Amino acid sequence: MSRGTVAIIALVLVAWIASMSMFEVNERQLAIKFRLGEFVQADYKPGIHFMTPFINNVRKFDKRIITLDVASERYLTAEKKNVIVDAFVKWRISDVATYYKTMRGDEKQANLRLAQVIKDGLRSEFGKRTIQEAISGERSEIMQNITQQISGQAKQFGIQVVDVRIKRIELPKDVSSSVYRRMEAERARAAKEFRSRGAEAAERIKADADRQRVVIMAEAFRDAERIRGEGDAKAAKIYAQAFDKDPSFYSFYRSLEAYRGVFNKQQDMLVLDPHSEFFQYFNDAAGKHK
């Protein structure tokens, strides 16, 4: 074997050993270095790092957020009614050394442990609430409480829980009908109460309007009578003043008004003594009987 061939082989071996001595950790990864199968180091930053080949080996883990879908399960509420709940968890590795030691770096095992912790938390939270509270008003509070509860436990596994969300809360068919009937009865009771309050308010408004109408009518009648009285008094005063100026003419004018009021139709007939006072101006312009 020539010296050139030996040199080439040596260069290839050196390059191979050098490549075996280097490893890369990118920004999406966490790495652990082992020496003959035993844990050595885990605090590697993104970049190129070195190790002793054949003695050391490196295992990498994804540090991006992982989604765990928690299987549907039934939980008892405070009313001892079952609800079917679907949820999911967002988590990632926060301490790779602890994660490896507790979970052996197995994502499936981590998901199983987290799922059990989540189910225990859901069971505790739904056990404190009624169906109506859990479904309508306190879902966000339940998710917040569960996130806080499991964050401490997950930290022991080297895991950071980013978020917990409830996707669906359903009632079993045997519970749905009774719950809907109770909700319908409550809505009917509330509607009846609102109607009774409305009817009471309407009667109160109507009574007040009737009272105001009576008061306004009485005041209007009073004012009308007062004005009518004042008008009659003025008319009487005017008549008296006119009578004082020319009593004969005034008497004649009043008689003409009486004739106009009585004889306004051709078929009108009045049976009186021709010499009565009513016909005095028919006999003489001065109102004297001939």
Summary of the structure (lengths in Angstrom):
residues: 290
radius of gyration: 54.4
end to end distance: 185.1
largest distance: 185.1
contacts: 718
relative contact order: 0.07
helix: 58%
strand: 21%
